[in-house]
């Protein structure tokens, strides 16, 4: 019954404020039923990044960066489509719960979330900090512990080597002293340069990074075996 009422309200609203699906462009819905169903079917996947010292950093993500999911995330991130936030936040919440469930026993109930900070230019362009917004919609809070130490270039057009150089020593950690347990949160993991820099900053401050959570990962830029970082998938 409530689903029929909801659809009727959305039909009426679509007449007053026409919109289109952020995923496929179908009219009348922020997300059509098909695109909502595709996001709802996503299950968390655990992978890993290899640090410089050879140890592994767990990475939990929802989907490969492509297709409908990519369109929805881009529309939210760079197209001003904050109406897609509830569906993306639901996915992010599932991934966060999967990562938190695997945190070390001593960290249970003590893990803080640290979103990768947006650049000033990106914040001015969007008008909102997209990862903290999704965390709030998912019922979580960004600790705000990560701060940029300098301006960096947009990573999207850089090769793997340049991405690591661009992010090196670019982040620092703020907040109270003492050993803290941290889960790093970002929207997309590509080479891993950004989240590994965040991991470095936390570990240099004496904190324990229990992993990374992201909505998506981009397979095409993952370094090959023997490169600076490697993403591995833990297959059942």
PERAZI-V614377 format. One record per residue. N is the residue number from 1. RES is the residue in three letters. PHI is phi in whole degrees, -180 to 180 (NA if undefined). OMEGA is omega in whole degrees, 0 to 359 (none if undefined). NEAR is the number of other C-alpha atoms within 12 Angstrom. Layout:
BEGIN
[[N:RES:PHI:OMEGA:NEAR] [N:RES:PHI:OMEGA:NEAR]]
END
This chain:
BEGIN
[[1:UNK:NA:183:7] [2:UNK:-65:177:8] [3:UNK:-65:178:10] [4:UNK:-66:178:10] [5:UNK:-63:180:11] [6:UNK:-59:180:13] [7:UNK:-64:179:17] [8:UNK:-65:178:16] [9:UNK:-64:179:16] [10:UNK:-65:176:22] [11:UNK:-62:180:20] [12:UNK:-66:181:16] [13:UNK:-66:180:16] [14:UNK:-63:177:19] [15:UNK:-70:182:15] [16:UNK:-77:183:11] [17:UNK:-137:183:14] [18:UNK:-57:178:17] [19:UNK:-146:177:25] [20:UNK:-143:182:23] [21:UNK:-63:180:28] [22:UNK:-68:182:38] [23:UNK:-92:187:36] [24:UNK:-125:178:26] [25:UNK:86:178:20] [26:UNK:-62:185:19] [27:UNK:-73:164:20] [28:UNK:83:180:25] [29:UNK:-139:172:32] [30:UNK:-61:171:34] [31:UNK:-140:179:37] [32:UNK:-73:183:27] [33:UNK:-60:181:21] [34:UNK:-65:181:20] [35:UNK:-70:175:30] [36:UNK:-62:180:27] [37:UNK:-65:180:18] [38:UNK:-65:177:24] [39:UNK:-68:182:36] [40:UNK:-64:183:25] [41:UNK:-84:182:17] [42:UNK:-72:177:26] [43:UNK:-120:180:24] [44:UNK:-60:177:33] [45:UNK:-123:177:32] [46:UNK:-100:175:33] [47:UNK:-127:177:33] [48:UNK:-154:172:33] [49:UNK:-112:178:40] [50:UNK:-100:178:31] [51:UNK:-76:179:26] [52:UNK:-59:182:20] [53:UNK:-85:178:12] [54:UNK:92:178:14] [55:UNK:-75:184:15] [56:UNK:-106:176:25] [57:UNK:-113:181:37] [58:UNK:-67:179:36] [59:UNK:-127:176:46] [60:UNK:-106:180:46] [61:UNK:-138:182:42] [62:UNK:-96:188:43] [63:UNK:-138:170:37] [64:UNK:-70:185:30] [65:UNK:-79:180:25] [66:UNK:-172:175:20] [67:UNK:63:182:19] [68:UNK:-61:182:28] [69:UNK:-59:178:38] [70:UNK:-62:181:29] [71:UNK:-61:181:27] [72:UNK:-66:181:41] [73:UNK:-64:178:44] [74:UNK:-65:179:28] [75:UNK:-62:178:28] [76:UNK:-71:187:34] [77:UNK:-73:187:34] [78:UNK:-123:181:23] [79:UNK:-110:179:22] [80:UNK:73:184:23] [81:UNK:-86:178:29] [82:UNK:-68:176:29] [83:UNK:-70:175:26] [84:UNK:-87:184:37] [85:UNK:-59:182:36] [86:UNK:-58:181:27] [87:UNK:-68:179:36] [88:UNK:-68:179:48] [89:UNK:-64:177:34] [90:UNK:-63:177:30] [91:UNK:-65:181:40] [92:UNK:-60:179:44] [93:UNK:-60:179:35] [94:UNK:-65:180:32] [95:UNK:-68:179:37] [96:UNK:-61:181:42] [97:UNK:-64:178:27] [98:UNK:-65:180:26] [99:UNK:-69:181:36] [100:UNK:-65:180:34] [101:UNK:-66:181:20] [102:UNK:-102:178:22] [103:UNK:-66:178:27] [104:UNK:-55:183:19] [105:UNK:-54:183:13] [106:UNK:-67:181:15] [107:UNK:-93:184:23] [108:UNK:-57:181:19] [109:UNK:81:184:15] [110:UNK:-124:184:19] [111:UNK:-80:174:33] [112:UNK:-104:180:34] [113:UNK:-99:181:39] [114:UNK:-128:179:41] [115:UNK:-77:172:39] [116:UNK:-64:184:41] [117:UNK:-71:173:37] [118:UNK:-74:174:32] [119:UNK:-70:178:26] [120:UNK:-61:180:19] [121:UNK:-63:180:16] [122:UNK:-66:179:21] [123:UNK:-65:178:18] [124:UNK:-63:182:13] [125:UNK:-68:184:16] [126:UNK:-85:185:23] [127:UNK:88:178:20] [128:UNK:-157:175:25] [129:UNK:-93:196:31] [130:UNK:-69:181:40] [131:UNK:-71:175:40] [132:UNK:-58:177:32] [133:UNK:-62:179:32] [134:UNK:-64:178:36] [135:UNK:-61:179:39] [136:UNK:-61:180:23] [137:UNK:-65:178:24] [138:UNK:-87:179:24] [139:UNK:91:180:19] [140:UNK:-122:182:26] [141:UNK:-133:174:24] [142:UNK:-78:180:29] [143:UNK:-71:183:28] [144:UNK:69:186:26] [145:UNK:-75:183:33] [146:UNK:-92:177:35] [147:UNK:-132:177:26] [148:UNK:-77:177:26] [149:UNK:-96:181:19] [150:UNK:-161:176:16] [151:UNK:-75:176:20] [152:UNK:-123:177:26] [153:UNK:-78:170:22] [154:UNK:-64:184:18] [155:UNK:-75:194:25] [156:UNK:-60:183:19] [157:UNK:-105:182:13] [158:UNK:-99:174:19] [159:UNK:-79:186:19] [160:UNK:-59:182:26] [161:UNK:-61:181:21] [162:UNK:-67:178:20] [163:UNK:-63:179:30] [164:UNK:-66:178:29] [165:UNK:-64:182:20] [166:UNK:-65:184:24] [167:UNK:-94:184:33] [168:UNK:-58:178:27] [169:UNK:56:184:26] [170:UNK:-95:183:30] [171:UNK:-127:174:35] [172:UNK:-136:185:27] [173:UNK:-113:176:33] [174:UNK:-116:177:23] [175:UNK:119:185:18] [176:UNK:-67:177:13] [177:UNK:-72:180:12] [178:UNK:105:183:13] [179:UNK:-71:180:20] [180:UNK:-125:176:30] [181:UNK:-104:191:32] [182:UNK:-130:171:41] [183:UNK:-117:182:47] [184:UNK:-82:183:52] [185:UNK:-126:176:49] [186:UNK:-141:179:43] [187:UNK:-86:184:45] [188:UNK:-135:171:40] [189:UNK:-108:181:39] [190:UNK:-111:175:36] [191:UNK:-77:184:37] [192:UNK:96:184:47] [193:UNK:-59:184:42] [194:UNK:-71:183:43] [195:UNK:-71:176:45] [196:UNK:-69:174:45] [197:UNK:-67:176:37] [198:UNK:-63:177:44] [199:UNK:-60:179:46] [200:UNK:-59:183:31] [201:UNK:-62:179:32] [202:UNK:-67:182:36] [203:UNK:-69:177:26] [204:UNK:-65:178:20] [205:UNK:-87:176:25] [206:UNK:90:182:19] [207:UNK:-99:181:28] [208:UNK:-108:177:30] [209:UNK:-93:183:40] [210:UNK:-88:177:37] [211:UNK:155:180:43] [212:UNK:-128:174:51] [213:UNK:-121:177:47] [214:UNK:-143:173:49] [215:UNK:-72:188:46] [216:UNK:-141:170:40] [217:UNK:-132:180:38] [218:UNK:-103:186:26] [219:UNK:-70:190:23] [220:UNK:-68:180:16] [221:UNK:-107:179:26] [222:UNK:-65:181:30] [223:UNK:-64:177:25] [224:UNK:-78:180:17] [225:UNK:-53:179:12] [226:UNK:97:177:13] [227:UNK:-79:186:21] [228:UNK:-58:179:25] [229:UNK:-137:181:34] [230:UNK:-132:174:32] [231:UNK:-98:179:35] [232:UNK:-117:177:25] [233:UNK:-100:176:22] [234:UNK:-88:182:16] [235:UNK:-88:179:8] [236:UNK:-67:none:6]]
END
